[in-house]
Each structure stands twice: as C-alpha cells, then as structure tokens.
Amino acid sequence: MNLRGRNKVNPNFNMSSMTDIVFLLLIFFMLTSTLVTVSAIDVILPKASGKTENKTSVAVTITNNSSFYIDKTKVKATSLERELLRKVGSDKKKTVVIRGDQNVPYKNIMKVIDIANKNKLKMILAVKGK
C-alpha cells in the first residue's frame, strides 16, 4: 500500500519576481533623480497650490538676506537686469522663474518682476506645494 501523496512541494525559490521588483525600483530612482531642481541655493519657498515646471527657464533666486542669484551665479542688485538679459539672450521664449525666500522683502521680488515686465519676459513665481 502506497500512502505517499502525489503532490510534491518544490522547495526552490524563483528569483525572477525579485529581479523584476529591483529593476523597477532602479528605474524609478533613476527617473526621479533627474527631476531634482537645478538651483543649489537653499531658500524656503512660500506654500501655494499649483505646480511650476518649465524646461527652458532661467532661475532668479532671492535669499532671505537679499542676495540675488541667476541660476547659481551671485549677481549684484545693480547689474541684475543686464545679467538676466545676457542669460536669457535672444530667446524670448525662456521663462524667468522667481524663487524668493518666504521672508524676502516684497520690493526685492518686485524688482525682478519689473525687469521681466519691462523686457517682455515670461515669468513664474516658484512656490512649494501644500
């Protein structure tokens, strides 16, 4: 009399599922690492609902001690317009992204907005999502 069952459990572990998950995680982190902001100047943005994304943009950062930066280059307030126009160049399709710290005096942000309006540049105020 044969009392053994016909169902035998296979103790081998299949790694294909694990490699699929690791591969998907690798792709996810590679894609999200490319979306990190270009500007290295650390400012605390004010909160608002909305999202600002643009591939052809020039970032103007205003720190809480009223220092102006165009992308990563520090610029004096007196030469801000000249340097901004030099950075934008002849491509008027570029957008000026204004990244002002939440504690910056309003007149400093208005200075950049006035420059953009006077030269007919598109502009965006960068904010942190809620």
Phi, psi and omega in degrees: 000128182259109183265357180286141178282162180276340181277115177252134179275130179269115185278006181282145180257129180270120184273354185296323178294318180294319180292327176296317180294316180295319179296317178295321176296320178299315179296318180301313182289328177293319180289318182288334179289337178281345181268006179293142185298149183282325185287130181260002180280125186271110175229154177263111183280148174292156183268141176197158176275140183131171184219138178242117176220133177202134183277327181254083184221159174240124183268126173250115183253134178240115182278171184290346175260022175063035172266138180257137177229135171252116193054254180245006185261127179286136184229142175286152182296330181288331181254018183297314183296315181298315181291324178293316178294326177293321181290320179290320180072212182274353181278094181283359178278347178292145181254138176268118178263116182265113181248087180261137175299152184293343180257010180287139175300143185299329182295331179289323177290321179294331177298316179290320179296319178297319178297316180293318179295317182297325182260010177056048177260145174284146181217155179225137172267119181280135177225161176269136179295151181284000000 
